[in-house]
Amino acid sequence: MPEKILIVDDDAETLRLIGMMLERQGFIVASLNNGKQALEIAQIEQPDLIVLDVMMPEVDGYEVTRQLRNDPSLMDIPILMFTAKSQVNDKVVGYEAGVDDYLTKPVHPAELVAHIRALLSRARVRPAAIVPVAQKGFILGIVSPRGGMGASTLAINLAAILAKNTRNDVLAAELKPGQGTWITDLNLPNEAGLANLLKLQPNEITPEIVEQNLTTTNFGTRLLCSNNSYKGLDFNILANQLIAIVQGLSLISPMIILDIGTPLLPGFDDICSLCKQVVVLVEPHLNTVNRTQCLLEDLRSITKSSGRTIDLVLYNHTPSSMLLSMVKVSELLNGNPINVMVPPVPELAIQANSKHVPLVLMQPDGLFANQVNLLAKSVQSRSG
């Protein structure tokens, strides 16, 4: 069946030319000249893709995008912003509003069609398990541009601090199939709840089943732990399974900390889209900073929900005068502020591992714990 494309632009000639071109490509085309009408027709027509101008009467393209992204029945429709506004700030506003792609006029027709086909192709393979749910809990995800940067350590320590400070139920989940560390580091019973859940079909992963696979700790946090085996994983449905798990977690606790790790995780984009706050780890090394900048750009294009924040944590593993300063790292990341700087504490880490407890419990008043506390306070302020 031909795919339906909604074109929204207040310029009649643009509507005519794009409409003719797309119809020749076999698409069904609907054309509108204002944003208010677009919101109404999108509900009725449920198009497969929207081509959207910015400068329109009554409701501009940015606001149309925001309203579409806040509507559960329309939020997954790919949006291509096609406009004469070519400044970087204009593009940033577009991506922050929730557009999937941004093209500036004029453009060769073949390029426009290529972008449209690419968006439609990605939409076709989007995990089917993405169904909007009424989230109960505040979800925070911790990500990094590469492995080995401390996402798992920060996740478990942040969860421990939040459980202590709020005295609420705090869940932490190790979303790393076959790469678990918490069971060993914390000397927990070998009950790899994540592995158990990944034996199920996505529609079988209910909040009740997820809760049955949590491990209780002596520091007030319940954990969903992973193991170190890839055996039995079905990579064809892994993304859908992980998304169903996150949705289940969100319905059983007011606070969920996700150890997401790198963008290589199946379903990474959609899992980050479920988070109300994303913490990005960066190291004071030039190569890592460059990779972090790419990760930030990707996150801004996929985290579409209103009110979502992206915070930077500078993770310094080794004391050295050769490392970039916090000011320099922020400068290289286009002025994005560093929210927290985690210091190197190798001796404390060894002690914590030997006692099988989170670092923050070894020295509650130490520098490491103080920095994690700063991050925890920002989470508490945003989670309400």
N, C-alpha and C positions, 0 to 999 in steps of 0.2 A: 504494500500500500504506500502511495507517495507520502512523503513527510510534509507537514504543514508548517510554513514559516510566516510569522507575523512581522511586518515591517512597519515601524513607527517613525515618521519624520514629517516635519511641517513644510518641507519643500516638495511641491507637487512633482517637479521634474525628477528628483531623486527617487520618489516612490515609483514613478512610471518606469524609469530605466532599470532599477533593481528588480522590480516586479517582473518585467519582461524577461530579463536575463535569467532569473530563477525559474520562471515557468518553462523556459526553453530547456532548463536542466532537469525538468520533470517534477519540480516541487509544486505543491499547492500553496498559493500566496494570498495572504490577506493584508491590506494596506490601510493604515490609519494616519491621521495628521496631528494627533495630540495625545499627551500622556494620560489624561484622565480617561479617555475612551479606551486606551490600551489596557488599562487595569480592568475595565468592565468586560471587554471582548476576550481578554486572556482567560477569564473565568469560564466563559461560555465555550470558546473554541479549543482551549487546552492545546496550544501549538507545541510543536516539537522543538522550536527555536524562535527567539525573538531578536530581530535586528533593530537597534534602538539608537535614536539621535539623542543628543544632550539638550540642545537649546530648542525648547518647545513652549508654547503658551500654557498657562495654568499649572501644569505639573511637569517639571523638567525630567530628563532621563535618569539623573541620579536618584531622584525621589521615587520614580517609577520602579527602579531596580530595588531600592530598599523595601518598598511595599510588597513587591513580588517575593523577595527573600523572606519576608515575615509571614507569608501566607503558606501554610502547610501544603495546600493543594497545588501551588505554583512554584514553590521554592527551588525545585530541581530543574526547572526549564533553563537550558543554556541561553545566556544572553551575550550577544555580540554588540558592543557599543561602537557605533559607526558615526563619526562626528568630525567636524572641522577643528575642534579644540585639540591642539597638538602639544600643549605644554606638559611637562612631566607632572606638575601638580594636578592637572586635569586628569591624567591617567591614574594617578594615585587615588584621587577621590573616586574615580570609577571602580577601581579594583576594591577599594574599601567598602563601597556601596554593595558590591557583590557581583560585578560583571565577570564573565568567564574569559572574555577576550576584548581587545580594544584596538580598533583600526581608525586611522585618521584619513579624511578625505583630502585630495582625490586618491583613488587606488585603482590599480588595474583590475578589471572584472574577474580575471582568472584568479587573482590573489584573494579577492573577496569570497569567491566560490570555494577556494581551497580552505579558507578559515572556517567557513560554514560547514563544509563536509567534515573537517577535523573535529569540530565541536559535536556534531551529530554522532560521529563515530564513537567519541568518548562517552557520550550519553547512553549509547546502546549497550556498552559493556559495564556501565555503572552497576555496582552491587545491588541486587534486587532486595536485599534485606533492609535498605534504607527506608524506613517508614517512620515518619515523625511520631515521637512518643512524648507524653507529658512528663518531662524530667522532674524528678523530685529533688535530686541532688545537684550540687555545684561540682562540675567536672573540671579538673585541672590536668593538663597533659604536659609532660616533660620530654623534650625532643633535643636532638643534637645532630650536627651535620655528618658525624661519623661515630662509630662505636668506640667504646673505651674512654669516654669523656666524663663519666660519673653520673649518668642519668639515673641509674638504679640506686646509687648511694644517696643522691639528693632526694629522690622520691621517698625512700623509706624514712629518711631523717625528717623530711618535711611532714610526712604523715604522723610521725611520733610527736613532733612539736605541736601540731594542730590538735591531736588527741588530748595532749596534756593541757593546752591553753583553753580549748573550748569545752572539754569534757563531753564532747559529742561523739557519736559513732563515726569513725573515720575509716574508710576503706582505701587500700592501696593495691593496685593490680600490676603485675609484671607481664605486660603484653609482648612477651618475647618467646615465642614457641621454640623450644630446644635450646634456649640461652639463659635459663634461670640461674640466679645466684643467691637469692634470699634464703632458700632452704638450707644451703650449706653455711652461709655467713651467719645466720641467726640460729643455727642448730635446731631447726624446726622438724617436726615429724615429716617424713617423706610422703606428703599428701599433695601431689602436684595438681591442684585444682584446675589449672588451665588445661593441662593435658587431658583430664577427664572430660571437660566441657567440649574440647575439640574432637571428641569421638562422636558428638551428636550432630544432627542436622541443625542448621540455623533456626528453623521454626520450632525445634525442640528445646532451645536454650531459653528457659523462662527465668524470671527473677528468683523464683523458689529454688530452681536447680542451681543457679549461680550461687545463691546464699549457702546452699548445702556444701559447696566446694570451697568455702572460705576457711582460712586457718586463723584461730585466735592466738594473739600474742600476750605476753605479760607486760607490754608497754601501751596497752589500750587501743591498739590498731588491729583490725582484721585484714588479712592479706589473701589475695588470689595469687598463688605462686606458680611459677613455671618450672619445668624440669630441664634436663640437658639432653633430651632425645628427640630427634625428628621423626622417629618411627611412627607410622600410622597416620601422619598428617596428610590431609587431602588439600593440596594447594589450589585446587579448582574452586573450593568453597571457603578457603581459609579467611579471606577478607570478610565475607558475610558472617562467618562464625564470630570473629573478633568484634564486629560491629554489634551483633546481637548480645554479646557478653557485656559490652560497655553500656548498652541500653538497659540491660538487666541490672547492672550495678547502680545505674542512676536512679532506679526505682526503689532501692532498699537502704539507701543511706543519704544523709544531707551533704556529705563531703566525700569525693572520690578523687584520689591521686593516681594518675596513670603513668607508668613507666613505659613510654612509647618508643623511645630510642630514635632510630634513623628513619628517613623516608623510604627505606627499603621494606619496611613492614607492610605486608598486604593490607590494603584498606586504609593506608596512612592518611590520605586526604579526607576521607569521610570520618575517620575517628577524630582527627583534629577539628573537623567541623562540628562535632558534638561537644567540644570543650568550650567552656566559658572563659577560660584563661589558658594560654599556652606559654610555657617557660622554655626559652631557647638557650641552650648552653653554648658558650663560646670560650675558646682558650686564647691566651695572649700570644698567638703565633700567626704570622701573616697568612700562611696557607689556610689555616682553620678559619681565620676571619673572613677570607674571601669566600670560602664555602658556606660560612654562616650567612653572608649577605645574600647568596643565591637561595638559601633555605628561607630566609625572611621574605624574600620576594614571592616565593611559592606559597608560603603560608598566608600572605596577605591576599593572594588571589583565590584561596580556597576557604578561608575562615570568614564566612559571610554573615553569620548571625549578628544581629545588633547587640552592642554592649560587650562584644568579645575583646579581650586585650591580649597583646603579645609582649612579654617581658624578657629582658636579657639578663642572664646570670653569667658573670665572668668566673670561670672555674680555673684556678691556678693550681696545678698539681705539684710543681717544683719551683722552689725559690731560685730566681736567677736574675741577674742584672741584664741579661740578654733579651728578656721578654718584653713585649710591648706594654706600655703603660695603659691604665684604664682609660685615660683621656684619649690616647692614640687609637685604642680599639674602637671607642665610640665615634671618633672622627672618621675612621675607615668604614664604619657602618652607617655613613651618611648622617651622622649626628644622633643616631638612636641612643638614648641614655642607657647606661648600665644600671640596672636596678639593685643588684647585689653582687658583691665580689667574694667568692669562697676562697679562703686561704689554704695553702698546703699544710696538711697535718699528718705526715706519714707515720710518726710514732704513735699518735693517738689512734690512727686507723688500725695499726697492728694490735694495739691493746683492745680496741673495740672488737676486732675479729676474734681475738683469743677468748674474749668474754661473751661473744655472740650477742652483742647488743648494738643498737644504733649509735653512731658517733656522738650525737647530741646528748645522750644519757651518760657518757663518760665524763664530760666536762660541761655541765649545763650553763656555766657562766663563761665558758671559753669563747675565743674569737669565732671558731667555726659555728658553734651553737648560736652566737649572737647574730651572725649573718643569716642563718637559716630562719631565725626568729623574725628578722626584718621581712623576709619573703613571706613567712606565715602571716604576719600582720597585714600585708597587702592582700593576701588571699581572703583573710577574715573580713576585711573592709569591703571587698567586692562580692563576697558570697552572702552578705547580709546576716 
